[in-house]
Amino acid sequence: MDISIFKEENIIKEIGHGVEGIVYLYNDNGNIVALKKFYTKKEIYKMNNTIYPYEYTSFGNSYGIDNKELKLMILKNEPVLKNDISLLNRVYYKDKFIGFTSVYDPYTPLSFIDKKKNKIKALRLLQERYEELNKHGIYIGDFNDDNFCLTDNGIKLYDIDNFRIDKLDFNVVNPAMMEYMNKSGNIKNIDYYCFNYFVLSYLSCYSTDMILRGYVIKDFPSYLKTKEVLNFINYLENINDNTIIERTKDGKQKTLLNIIK
């Protein structure tokens, strides 16, 4: 990846923001691109103490921004991600890495208010993608509706700079990731665990955190309150280092999508 020097006057407008930074429409030497600019330590401190006291506590773990830059350089030319976000340049300011640019591609993320059949279609495609990535030593971890988009060619991934690649670890952890790491150190199963909780969250329209704490299971829609589903939730709750992932008759990993009618 080449290097671009950040110029504040080249920001056109904000087009998104998240736990770790803001995404801008940006003029990079005449090219209109998307720029993801990470929060500074000062901004994180302000958000932790005055604006978002809970949401931002998981950002900035010990792996740091150097870890992220190395991952981006690997992902730039990763064939398995060729149809996802198109990375362009690393962005520097005062000799420090502060973000990166990508091809500007307006997209509509997965919708919590979509029809059940459309949600299930998206989830099946997402399962295929994470299983494909896992075969290449890449792990998503953070399953969030804002990170994925359904296209004519399948599912598209956007938040790839937070993926784990070999020993280059995740930069942001969501509640399911934190829960899994408390239960197991077997990274090879983290996407299986987090994906299933995302299925519950996406189909029930409740946050993963609320489901993990057991607050909303009684309020699930009827098709998620079957004995099979509830038994599977109990199975997820007890996953640990020694767990052997259950498989269906055809040898595939058993997920909630195999159960939900």
Residue, then its C-alpha position, 0 to 999 in steps of 0.5 A: m500500500d502506498i502512503s497518502i498525507f492527510k490534509e484536513e481541508n480535503i475532507i468533503k463530508e462525514i459518511g459514517h462513524g464507529v467505535e474506533g474512528i470516523v469515515y469521510l468522503y475525501n479528496d485524495n490528490g484528485n481522487i474521491v475516496a473513503l477515508k477511515k480516520f482513527y480516533t486519537k487518544k485524546e478523542i478516545y479519552k473524551m468519549n470514554n469519560t463524557i460521551y460514550p462511557y460504555e460503547y467505547t471501552s472495548f477500543g484500543n486493546s493492547y494490539g495497537i495501531d501498528n498491528k492494524e497497519l500490518k494487517l491492511m498491508i496483507l489484506k490489500n492483496e488478499p485474493v479471498l477478499k477481492n470482491d469486498i472493500s477495495l483498499l487503496n493507501r495508508v494515511y499518515y499525518k506528522d509521520k504517524f499512521i492515522g487511517f487508510t483510504s478505500v474505493y468509495d462504494p456507497y452501500t446499504p448495510l444489512s437491515f434489522i427490519d428486513k423480511k425474515k426470508n431476506k435475513i436468512k438468505a443474508l445469513r447463509l451467505l455470511q456463513e459461507r464467507y466466514e467459513e471460506l475466510n477461516k480456511h485462509g487463516i482470517y477471522i472476522g470476530d466482529f459480526n455486526d449488521d453495519n459491517f456487511c452488505l448484500t449485493d447481487n453477487g453475494i455478501k460484501l464485507y466492509d470492516i476488514d481492517n479489524f480481522r485477525i490474520d494469523k498472529l495479527d490480532f483483532n483490534v476491536v472486540n464486541p460482546a460476543m468476542m469478549e465472552y468467547m475469549n473468556k471461555s476459550g482460547n481456540i481462535k479457530n472457533i471464534d467465528y462459529y460462536c460469534f456468528n451464531y449469536f449474530v444470527l440470534s441478534y439479527l433474527s430477534c432484533y435484540s442486541t447480542d449483549m442482551i442475549l448473552r446476558g439472558y435478558v430477552i430470550k423470553d421475548f424472542p419471536s415464536y420461531l426462535k423459542t423452540k426446544e431445539v433453538l433453546n438447547f442450542i443456546n445452552y450449547l453455545e453458553n457452555i462452549n470452552d477450549n475442549t468443545i468439539i463443534e457439532r456437525t450435521k449429517d453432511g459433515k458441516q458445522k451445525t448452526l442455528l440456520n440448520i435448526i430454524k425453519 
